[in-house]
Each structure stands twice: as C-alpha cells, then as structure tokens.
Amino acid sequence: MDSDDEHEKIRVKFVTKVASLRVTEMPIAVPTSLGRYGLSEVVNHLLAKSTPVPLEFLTEEGSRLLRVPLEKYLQASGLSGEAVLTLEYFPATQPPETTEGPHLPDWVSSIHGVNQGFDGYVAGCYDGVLRVYNLDASLQSSTKAHAEPINSVRVCKRSDQSLLFVTASKDRIIKMWRYQPGENTAIEGVANLRSHSNSVECVDFNADNSKIVSGDFSGGICIWSAHTEPSDQVSHPKRKKGAEGKKETTVAKAEQAPLVVFRAHQQSVASVVWGASSQPATAYTGSWDHSIRMWDMERQDAVTTLNGSKVVTALAYSPDLHLLASGHPDHKVRLWDSRGTSESLVKSTLSSHQQWVSSVEWIPDSPFLLCSVAYDGDLKIWDVRSHIPLYTIKAHKQKGLCLYNLHQKILTGGSDGLIKCYSMPQ
C-alpha cells in the first residue's frame, strides 16, 4: 500500500452503549471518504446481521451527529488523520408511519392530551368548538366552548381520574371543563376565567396541575387556581346539546378571578410554558417583542431575558437538556440555553422550513428529538445534534398550525381542517 493510500485512511474505534450492537473496539482502518452510511455498512458487516441496522454516529466530542465524510470532519475539527478517531454509534431514528385523522370544519389551532389514563386528545378549532377524540380519530364529545376562535387548549388528569380541560380564546375568556373518560362522555363546564383585556393566546398548567398560567395579545400574564372542588362550581348549571349532537354539555356560570396579573412583555405573549417539577415556580414566555423570559412566578420577577432579533411564535422547554426551542416567522427554529444570562446567544439555529414556524415540541423519552410545524405545511423531525432534519413530511396542503406529542405519536393540525397522526417506531 503506497503513502497516498495511507493518507486516505484513518483508524477508527467504534463504541456503543447498546450491548446487542457491540463490535470490537480495536481500531479499524477505514477510508476517510466514508460518511454516515458507509460507516454504518462497516459496523453492520462486523455485526454480521442478516438485516442491517441503520446507524447514527456521534463525533468525537460527543455533541454533534456526523453529517459529512470523515475527511471533511477532520479538516473542520483540525484533527490529524494519524490519530485514532473514536466514534460512538447507536440505532438511527426510523421514519414515522402516517395515519389520517379527523377532518374538522375550520382551522385546527391547538391539540393536547395526557400520556397516561386517556387514549385520546382534545382539539381546539377556529369555529370555537372543543372536540374530544380517541386515537382512532372517533369523535367522543364536543361543545361550543367559545363565541370566537379557540387559540389554545390544555389537558391534565385529576386525582379522581377525570380530565380537566382549559380553553383560551380570542373572546378574551378562559374556560375550565371537566370530562370523565369511559363513563359519561359529556363535557361539563366548570368555570369562566375573566381578566384579560385582549385575545388570550396561550395557556399551560404547572407541574402539579394546581395552577394555570395564561398570556394575551397585549403582553399580559395571569395566574389562576386550577382548584375545581364542588364548592367552587355553580349549583344550578344549564345544560345544552353538544355542538355536534354528542351527548349533553354542562355550561358553567361560575366566575373565577386570577390570583396574579402582571405585564410580562411589551407585545403579544405567543407562548407560555411552565417549568418542570424541579422548577415549580419557573415559567418561560416567548413574545412578539423578540424576547424569551424566564420568570419566578411567585415573585412575578423576570429572572432572565434572552433577547433575539425576531418575533417568537412558539416555545418548548426540555428539562433534560435545559434547552428552550423557539419558532419564528423567519422560517427558523432556534435553541437557547435556559440557564444563560441576558447576554446569551442562540446555541443553535435550525434552518429548513420555508415559511413561518408555528409550533415546536420536544418528543418525550427521546431527549434529543424535536419536531416543528410551519405555514409551509411541513412537519420536521430533528435531532438537535444536527442542523439537518431527520425527516420532512408534508403534513398539510395549507398552513400547519399546531402539534403535540402523545403516546409515541405526533399529532398536527392545520388550516386545512385536518388532524394528522404520525406514529414513531418503538
């Protein structure tokens, strides 16, 4: 073998945390022209499996996925081709399977559910109707919840196994509803929450589901009690037929005042996310004023402000990575370190969408996986250790408006009135 051939190879040590996929850790000389797919073929050859396993490879520093040939990676990293390169590998994320969901009569603005005790989800729509679906897309219940479009819905499970729904609308009202899966498919109105002076854009529960936070188009924030004991409810509720003939619905007359009201931003609060159970008083807000803020909700104090250059249209928090993912009208998804200071820069920018990014969500049980949907109608699944999406799926022929991850499924809603379901392989 001549010297030119020697320079075109590098010794690689393959390591993995997956016991069933381990090969020898003795360095193996491989061509530097190989990229992810070529390296995957090498490892599968060593494994001698009848069915090859698609693999991903982490670069030596362990923070990025290999997306270029080894020679380009070595040049960019300033590494010598004479050294032994250690690459960690693991099974690649497989593409999701698509299932058609229900077709609603108006824009689907918000979808939410719980991952235990309820094999279904709720959807908020621009016709003001709140709908409950099973995962097989069958309609279980519905009610005309608001006179104007629903902007946001959230669901939590109560100690009596019932579900509490919260809806926020352009009519400036937040409403709480009770639903008992498997017993009575009626949606029972619990209370109206009034204080916002403008369209309520977003809502969320805190980690123990005892409080609700809401944000409006004027930049205001309200905190509410999610307490729904019988003593708090109206004693003589009015009943009406569901919006689509599905059972009866109890309409709440009880009114509830907020625990706290304060001005959080100079412009619209597009998204609010309460922190994890380890941060019971922490919430994050994203605004049209180009900022993301971390709040101490007990003191109503902005602990950290991350200033960007674009309107924030969506926000999601990963307690595992301490990362905030934000969506923007400039077609980009940005990642921020939630532990940063007011001068922190964006850690990473994900560029692939062609229009306004409307929703972002982390995928549960897969700490590095993120999904996003945009006005281009595309659903994108990302591993945040790479700037290139793992998969791009044409979810909607019109605008993609919302998404939610539930039971290893990604649900999306759009201005075409469709809800799509994408099952992630186990």
Secondary structure, DSSP 8 states (H G I E B T S, - for coil): --HHHHHTEEEEEEE-S-GGG----S-EEEETT--HHHHHHHHHHHHT-SS---EEEE-TTSSSB--S-HHHHHHHHT--TTSEEEEEEEE-----EEEEEEE-SS-EEEEE--SSS-SEEEEEETTSEEEEEETT--EEEEEE--SS-EEEEEEEE-TTS-EEEEEEETTSEEEEEEEETTTEEEEEEEEEEE--SS-EEEEEE-TTSSEEEEEETTSEEEEEE----GGGS-SS-EEEE-TTSSSEEEE---EE--SEEEE--SS-EEEEEE--TTSTTEEEEEETTSEEEEEETTTTEEEEEEE-SS---EEEEETTTTEEEEE-TTSEEEEEETT--TT---SEEEE--SS-EEEEEE-TT-TTEEEEEETTSEEEEEETTSSS-SEEEE--SS-EEEEEEETTEEEEEETTSEEEEEE---
